[in-house]
Structure formats: C-alpha cells, structure tokens
Amino acid sequence: MTPAVLVVILFSFFPTAQGNPPVSNHRKPPVELWCTGDDLFSQGMCKAFFAAFERTSDFDLQEENKPGNLIVTIPENVGWKKVKKRTRITYVVEFSTADERVFMTRKG
C-alpha cells in the first residue's frame, strides 16, 4: 500500500462532515507523526506522510505529545530491494493512542 492509501484508510475511521450541516465546534482530530528510520528511503517515506497530513483538512498535525492525539508511527527503516530497473519498498505503519496502545498495524 502506498502512503496515500494508508491515509485514506485512516480517514475512514473518523467521521466526516459530508452530508451533515456544518458544526461550529467541529474539531479536527489531532495527529502526530513519528518516524524512526534514518536512511534515505525511510526519510522519503516520512516526508511523504508529513506532506499527506499537511494537505488534508481532516486532521490537525501536532508537534507535541498530548493525551487524545492519534499517533502514526513508521517504527523502523523501510525495506527495499531492486526488481529489474525499479526499487520495491516495504514498510510498516502503526496507529496508536498517546498512551502507546497500538490499535492497528499496516504493512505495505
């Protein structure tokens, strides 16, 4: 799965305002993105996730750990291997609460 697909999957877990009248006190769910990879492919994946969360109006990207925040973590370096003239990337993404309870893990 691509990072964009994971973000779409993640969005499906949160209610949207489509078809509902606008609510003045609607608060976007706060989300933090944590990346631990230190190689070029891992850093590129992390940048893609940050860009996806910054572009969406469905989440409020946070910089500090607070109770109630959704934590999206890329917990390890992405894997890669050469396949003909292309590079195949494999990765793991964890979705957890601020108290570190992982409720979903996706591999791609």
N, CA, C and O atoms as a DFTB+ gen file, in Angstrom:
432 C
 N C O
     1  1       0.832      -1.170       0.000
     2  2       0.000       0.000       0.000
     3  2       0.883       1.242       0.000
     4  3       1.940       1.270       0.630
     5  1       0.443       2.241      -0.698
     6  2       1.181       3.493      -0.740
     7  2       0.812       4.343       0.469
     8  3      -0.223       4.100       1.090
     9  1       1.639       5.345       0.822
    10  2       1.291       6.223       1.945
    11  2      -0.070       6.891       1.753
    12  3      -0.815       7.064       2.718
    13  1      -0.395       7.262       0.536
    14  2      -1.685       7.919       0.283
    15  2      -2.838       6.966       0.587
    16  3      -3.859       7.390       1.129
    17  1      -2.692       5.693       0.250
    18  2      -3.734       4.713       0.527
    19  2      -3.904       4.545       2.035
    20  3      -5.029       4.438       2.523
    21  1      -2.796       4.522       2.775
    22  2      -2.878       4.393       4.222
    23  2      -3.597       5.586       4.842
    24  3      -4.386       5.421       5.773
    25  1      -3.330       6.780       4.331
    26  2      -4.001       7.968       4.850
    27  2      -5.498       7.881       4.579
    28  3      -6.301       8.241       5.440
    29  1      -5.886       7.407       3.387
    30  2      -7.302       7.249       3.069
    31  2      -7.946       6.234       4.002
    32  3      -9.062       6.447       4.476
    33  1      -7.248       5.127       4.270
    34  2      -7.768       4.127       5.202
    35  2      -7.942       4.752       6.579
    36  3      -8.961       4.550       7.239
    37  1      -6.949       5.504       6.999
    38  2      -7.015       6.152       8.296
    39  2      -8.195       7.108       8.368
    40  3      -8.897       7.146       9.378
    41  1      -8.426       7.883       7.306
    42  2      -9.546       8.827       7.280
    43  2     -10.874       8.107       7.441
    44  3     -11.817       8.674       7.994
    45  1     -10.967       6.872       6.970
    46  2     -12.234       6.155       7.037
    47  2     -12.630       5.816       8.471
    48  3     -13.789       5.479       8.716
    49  1     -11.703       5.894       9.424
    50  2     -12.013       5.604      10.811
    51  2     -12.589       6.797      11.560
    52  3     -13.057       6.657      12.690
    53  1     -12.555       7.964      10.939
    54  2     -13.046       9.162      11.590
    55  2     -14.262       9.686      10.851
    56  3     -14.281       9.692       9.620
    57  1     -15.278      10.128      11.582
    58  2     -16.470      10.655      10.919
    59  2     -16.141      11.938      10.170
    60  3     -15.311      12.734      10.609
    61  1     -16.799      12.125       9.038
    62  2     -16.600      13.350       8.271
    63  2     -17.880      14.149       8.292
    64  3     -18.931      13.655       8.700
    65  1     -17.785      15.386       7.851
    66  2     -18.943      16.276       7.868
    67  2     -19.721      16.210       6.558
    68  3     -20.614      17.031       6.347
    69  1     -19.419      15.271       5.678
    70  2     -20.109      15.184       4.400
    71  2     -21.577      14.867       4.642
    72  3     -21.913      13.919       5.351
    73  1     -22.443      15.671       4.045
    74  2     -23.871      15.439       4.160
    75  2     -24.461      15.928       5.470
    76  3     -25.678      15.886       5.647
    77  1     -23.636      16.387       6.385
    78  2     -24.114      16.909       7.655
    79  2     -23.988      18.428       7.643
    80  3     -23.085      18.965       7.001
    81  1     -24.864      19.118       8.333
    82  2     -24.721      20.567       8.394
    83  2     -23.440      20.937       9.118
    84  3     -23.007      20.208      10.011
    85  1     -22.818      22.069       8.748
    86  2     -21.577      22.470       9.403
    87  2     -21.795      22.688      10.898
    88  3     -22.805      23.248      11.324
    89  1     -20.836      22.239      11.666
    90  2     -20.896      22.399      13.111
    91  2     -19.796      23.369      13.497
    92  3     -18.639      23.179      13.125
    93  1     -20.144      24.395      14.232
    94  2     -19.174      25.435      14.542
    95  2     -18.092      24.958      15.507
    96  3     -16.983      25.492      15.490
    97  1     -18.384      23.972      16.342
    98  2     -17.381      23.497      17.288
    99  2     -16.710      22.209      16.812
   100  3     -16.143      21.477      17.622
   101  1     -16.768      21.925      15.515
   102  2     -16.134      20.724      14.959
   103  2     -14.620      20.862      15.120
   104  3     -14.019      21.834      14.662
   105  1     -14.026      19.887      15.768
   106  2     -12.585      19.900      15.991
   107  2     -11.961      18.776      15.189
   108  3     -12.402      17.629      15.263
   109  1     -10.940      19.107      14.425
   110  2     -10.241      18.085      13.657
   111  2      -9.442      17.214      14.625
   112  3      -8.847      17.724      15.574
   113  1      -9.428      15.899      14.387
   114  2      -8.652      15.022      15.279
   115  2      -7.167      15.371      15.210
   116  3      -6.602      15.474      14.121
   117  1      -6.532      15.552      16.372
   118  2      -5.101      15.841      16.387
   119  2      -4.296      14.580      16.085
   120  3      -4.613      13.502      16.587
   121  1      -3.273      14.714      15.277
   122  2      -2.448      13.567      14.893
   123  2      -0.978      13.963      14.961
   124  3      -0.595      15.079      14.609
   125  1      -0.176      13.026      15.420
   126  2       1.282      13.193      15.444
   127  2       1.891      12.151      14.517
   128  3       1.371      11.041      14.399
   129  1       2.968      12.499      13.873
   130  2       3.673      11.559      13.004
   131  2       5.070      11.351      13.562
   132  3       5.831      12.303      13.735
   133  1       5.396      10.104      13.840
   134  2       6.704       9.748      14.374
   135  2       7.412       8.855      13.362
   136  3       6.840       7.877      12.880
   137  1       8.648       9.193      13.047
   138  2       9.462       8.395      12.127
   139  2      10.777       8.055      12.799
   140  3      11.402       8.912      13.423
   141  1      11.201       6.798      12.673
   142  2      12.451       6.392      13.303
   143  2      13.531       6.034      12.288
   144  3      14.693       5.880      12.664
   145  1      13.180       5.899      11.033
   146  2      14.152       5.500      10.014
   147  2      15.185       6.578       9.761
   148  3      14.882       7.770       9.804
   149  1      16.417       6.144       9.495
   150  2      17.488       7.112       9.284
   151  2      18.135       7.012       7.900
   152  3      19.104       7.716       7.618
   153  1      17.609       6.147       7.042
   154  2      18.171       6.030       5.698
   155  2      17.356       6.881       4.723
   156  3      16.302       7.404       5.084
   157  1      17.837       7.017       3.509
   158  2      17.219       7.883       2.517
   159  2      15.786       7.463       2.179
   160  3      14.906       8.318       2.083
   161  1      15.537       6.165       1.998
   162  2      14.187       5.700       1.663
   163  2      13.223       5.964       2.823
   164  3      12.090       6.390       2.598
   165  1      13.658       5.718       4.044
   166  2      12.805       5.947       5.216
   167  2      12.491       7.427       5.384
   168  3      11.356       7.786       5.698
   169  1      13.468       8.276       5.181
   170  2      13.239       9.715       5.282
   171  2      12.280      10.195       4.193
   172  3      11.449      11.070       4.435
   173  1      12.395       9.624       2.999
   174  2      11.476       9.970       1.912
   175  2      10.052       9.549       2.229
   176  3       9.109      10.290       1.950
   177  1       9.887       8.368       2.809
   178  2       8.562       7.894       3.206
   179  2       7.972       8.819       4.270
   180  3       6.794       9.169       4.211
   181  1       8.779       9.204       5.222
   182  2       8.320      10.090       6.283
   183  2       7.898      11.449       5.705
   184  3       6.865      11.992       6.099
   185  1       8.668      11.984       4.799
   186  2       8.307      13.259       4.157
   187  2       6.981      13.139       3.407
   188  3       6.169      14.064       3.422
   189  1       6.766      12.002       2.755
   190  2       5.508      11.792       2.026
   191  2       4.325      11.756       2.996
   192  3       3.269      12.315       2.700
   193  1       4.492      11.109       4.145
   194  2       3.423      11.073       5.145
   195  2       3.145      12.466       5.701
   196  3       1.988      12.863       5.832
   197  1       4.208      13.212       6.029
   198  2       4.020      14.574       6.527
   199  2       3.266      15.421       5.501
   200  3       2.344      16.157       5.854
   201  1       3.657      15.316       4.246
   202  2       3.002      16.095       3.190
   203  2       1.523      15.724       3.072
   204  3       0.673      16.596       2.891
   205  1       1.221      14.438       3.174
   206  2      -0.175      13.991       3.073
   207  2      -1.013      14.546       4.225
   208  3      -2.141      14.990       4.013
   209  1      -0.470      14.521       5.437
   210  2      -1.213      15.035       6.582
   211  2      -1.322      16.558       6.548
   212  3      -2.321      17.116       7.003
   213  1      -0.315      17.228       6.019
   214  2      -0.386      18.688       5.913
   215  2      -1.406      19.128       4.868
   216  3      -2.024      20.182       5.022
   217  1      -1.594      18.345       3.811
   218  2      -2.537      18.697       2.743
   219  2      -3.989      18.466       3.129
   220  3      -4.879      19.137       2.607
   221  1      -4.237      17.543       4.020
   222  2      -5.623      17.206       4.345
   223  2      -6.212      18.193       5.353
   224  3      -5.513      18.727       6.214
   225  1      -7.498      18.413       5.218
   226  2      -8.192      19.256       6.197
   227  2      -8.906      18.388       7.235
   228  3      -9.638      18.913       8.075
   229  1      -8.705      17.082       7.188
   230  2      -9.382      16.159       8.101
   231  2      -8.670      15.995       9.438
   232  3      -9.282      15.554      10.411
   233  1      -7.388      16.341       9.501
   234  2      -6.603      16.168      10.714
   235  2      -5.846      17.435      11.044
   236  3      -5.581      18.262      10.172
   237  1      -5.501      17.579      12.307
   238  2      -4.699      18.697      12.786
   239  2      -3.335      18.143      13.188
   240  3      -3.199      17.541      14.254
   241  1      -2.327      18.343      12.341
   242  2      -0.983      17.816      12.595
   243  2      -0.372      18.526      13.805
   244  3      -0.270      19.752      13.831
   245  1       0.028      17.746      14.796
   246  2       0.566      18.270      16.050
   247  2       2.061      18.016      16.138
   248  3       2.588      17.110      15.492
   249  1       2.739      18.826      16.947
   250  2       4.177      18.651      17.141
   251  2       4.531      18.175      18.536
   252  3       5.694      17.889      18.820
   253  1       3.535      18.086      19.413
   254  2       3.839      17.640      20.766
   255  2       2.884      16.529      21.189
   256  3       1.745      16.450      20.728
   257  1       3.374      15.688      22.062
   258  2       2.602      14.539      22.521
   259  2       1.625      14.987      23.596
   260  3       2.021      15.449      24.666
   261  1       0.327      14.842      23.288
   262  2      -0.719      15.200      24.234
   263  2      -1.724      14.050      24.302
   264  3      -1.919      13.336      23.319
   265  1      -2.360      13.870      25.457
   266  2      -3.407      12.849      25.538
   267  2      -4.500      13.127      24.510
   268  3      -4.888      14.277      24.303
   269  1      -4.987      12.085      23.877
   270  2      -6.045      12.231      22.882
   271  2      -5.540      12.314      21.456
   272  3      -6.330      12.196      20.519
   273  1      -4.246      12.514      21.268
   274  2      -3.690      12.560      19.916
   275  2      -3.615      11.167      19.313
   276  3      -3.327      10.190      20.004
   277  1      -3.876      11.090      18.029
   278  2      -3.630       9.873      17.267
   279  2      -2.153       9.877      16.899
   280  3      -1.639      10.891      16.426
   281  1      -1.470       8.768      17.107
   282  2      -0.043       8.662      16.792
   283  2       0.109       7.745      15.591
   284  3      -0.323       6.593      15.629
   285  1       0.722       8.248      14.522
   286  2       1.040       7.455      13.335
   287  2       2.553       7.294      13.334
   288  3       3.293       8.275      13.268
   289  1       3.004       6.050      13.409
   290  2       4.441       5.777      13.561
   291  2       4.943       4.888      12.434
   292  3       4.327       3.874      12.104
   293  1       6.069       5.280      11.850
   294  2       6.834       4.395      10.974
   295  2       7.965       3.897      11.869
   296  3       8.974       4.584      12.026
   297  1       7.807       2.686      12.471
   298  2       8.659       2.274      13.579
   299  2      10.051       1.757      13.214
   300  3      10.865       1.496      14.100
   301  1      10.324       1.610      11.941
   302  2      11.622       1.043      11.548
   303  2      11.983       1.535      10.156
   304  3      11.146       2.090       9.443
   305  1      13.221       1.329       9.783
   306  2      13.633       1.666       8.420
   307  2      12.786       0.884       7.425
   308  3      12.440      -0.274       7.663
   309  1      12.459       1.523       6.317
   310  2      11.744       0.794       5.278
   311  2      12.695      -0.212       4.650
   312  3      13.907      -0.001       4.616
   313  1      12.129      -1.313       4.150
   314  2      12.940      -2.298       3.439
   315  2      12.931      -1.960       1.950
   316  3      12.033      -1.271       1.466
   317  1      13.912      -2.439       1.249
   318  2      13.937      -2.193      -0.189
   319  2      14.742      -3.279      -0.882
   320  3      15.650      -3.877      -0.306
   321  1      14.381      -3.514      -2.138
   322  2      15.178      -4.413      -2.967
   323  2      14.991      -4.015      -4.427
   324  3      13.950      -3.483      -4.814
   325  1      15.982      -4.272      -5.198
   326  2      15.965      -3.945      -6.620
   327  2      15.170      -5.014      -7.356
   328  3      15.421      -6.206      -7.181
   329  1      14.218      -4.597      -8.175
   330  2      13.424      -5.501      -9.002
   331  2      13.529      -4.966     -10.426
   332  3      12.882      -3.984     -10.788
   333  1      14.355      -5.631     -11.218
   334  2      14.674      -5.172     -12.571
   335  2      15.235      -3.753     -12.502
   336  3      16.285      -3.539     -11.896
   337  1      14.561      -2.789     -13.105
   338  2      15.084      -1.418     -13.103
   339  2      14.428      -0.539     -12.032
   340  3      14.653       0.671     -11.999
   341  1      13.634      -1.134     -11.175
   342  2      12.910      -0.368     -10.168
   343  2      13.324      -0.810      -8.764
   344  3      13.969      -1.843      -8.588
   345  1      12.945      -0.018      -7.783
   346  2      13.200      -0.353      -6.383
   347  2      11.866      -0.587      -5.692
   348  3      10.980       0.266      -5.740
   349  1      11.722      -1.737      -5.050
   350  2      10.499      -2.071      -4.321
   351  2      10.721      -1.745      -2.847
   352  3      11.695      -2.183      -2.236
   353  1       9.796      -0.965      -2.294
   354  2       9.873      -0.531      -0.900
   355  2       8.842      -1.310      -0.080
   356  3       7.708      -1.498      -0.521
   357  1       9.236      -1.760       1.107
   358  2       8.303      -2.365       2.053
   359  2       8.382      -1.568       3.354
   360  3       9.446      -1.067       3.718
   361  1       7.259      -1.457       4.047
   362  2       7.227      -0.629       5.248
   363  2       6.155      -1.110       6.205
   364  3       5.277      -1.895       5.848
   365  1       6.250      -0.620       7.427
   366  2       5.270      -0.885       8.475
   367  2       4.830       0.469       9.022
   368  3       5.653       1.358       9.241
   369  1       3.521       0.619       9.241
   370  2       2.974       1.818       9.865
   371  2       2.084       1.372      11.013
   372  3       1.239       0.492      10.852
   373  1       2.283       1.990      12.177
   374  2       1.470       1.689      13.350
   375  2       0.596       2.888      13.685
   376  3       1.026       4.035      13.571
   377  1      -0.635       2.610      14.098
   378  2      -1.565       3.642      14.540
   379  2      -1.831       3.371      16.013
   380  3      -2.229       2.267      16.385
   381  1      -1.611       4.381      16.851
   382  2      -1.753       4.172      18.286
   383  2      -2.314       5.421      18.958
   384  3      -2.473       6.475      18.343
   385  1      -2.604       5.257      20.233
   386  2      -3.068       6.366      21.058
   387  2      -1.860       7.006      21.730
   388  3      -0.755       6.467      21.675
   389  1      -2.069       8.148      22.359
   390  2      -0.966       8.854      23.008
   391  2      -0.359       8.047      24.152
   392  3       0.792       8.272      24.525
   393  1      -1.120       7.115      24.709
   394  2      -0.565       6.270      25.776
   395  2       0.077       4.998      25.220
   396  3       0.272       4.021      25.944
   397  1       0.400       5.024      23.934
   398  2       1.180       3.983      23.247
   399  2       0.446       2.657      23.070
   400  3       1.089       1.616      22.935
   401  1      -0.881       2.674      23.067
   402  2      -1.636       1.458      22.767
   403  2      -1.829       1.389      21.256
   404  3      -2.569       2.189      20.683
   405  1      -1.165       0.435      20.614
   406  2      -1.270       0.250      19.164
   407  2      -2.598      -0.422      18.870
   408  3      -2.878      -1.498      19.399
   409  1      -3.435       0.208      18.019
   410  2      -4.712      -0.404      17.680
   411  2      -4.772      -0.868      16.236
   412  3      -5.730      -1.530      15.837
   413  1      -3.745      -0.525      15.434
   414  2      -3.713      -1.020      14.052
   415  2      -2.276      -0.960      13.541
   416  3      -1.551       0.001      13.796
   417  1      -1.887      -1.991      12.824
   418  2      -0.584      -2.041      12.159
   419  2      -0.817      -2.413      10.713
   420  3      -1.564      -3.349      10.425
   421  1      -0.192      -1.696       9.802
   422  2      -0.327      -1.974       8.363
   423  2       1.062      -2.132       7.761
   424  3       2.002      -1.415       8.103
   425  1       1.153      -3.091       6.856
   426  2       2.388      -3.331       6.122
   427  2       2.141      -3.091       4.654
   428  3       1.057      -3.367       4.141
   429  1       3.125      -2.589       3.997
   430  2       2.976      -2.347       2.560
   431  2       4.260      -2.597       1.823
   432  3       4.312      -2.441       0.604
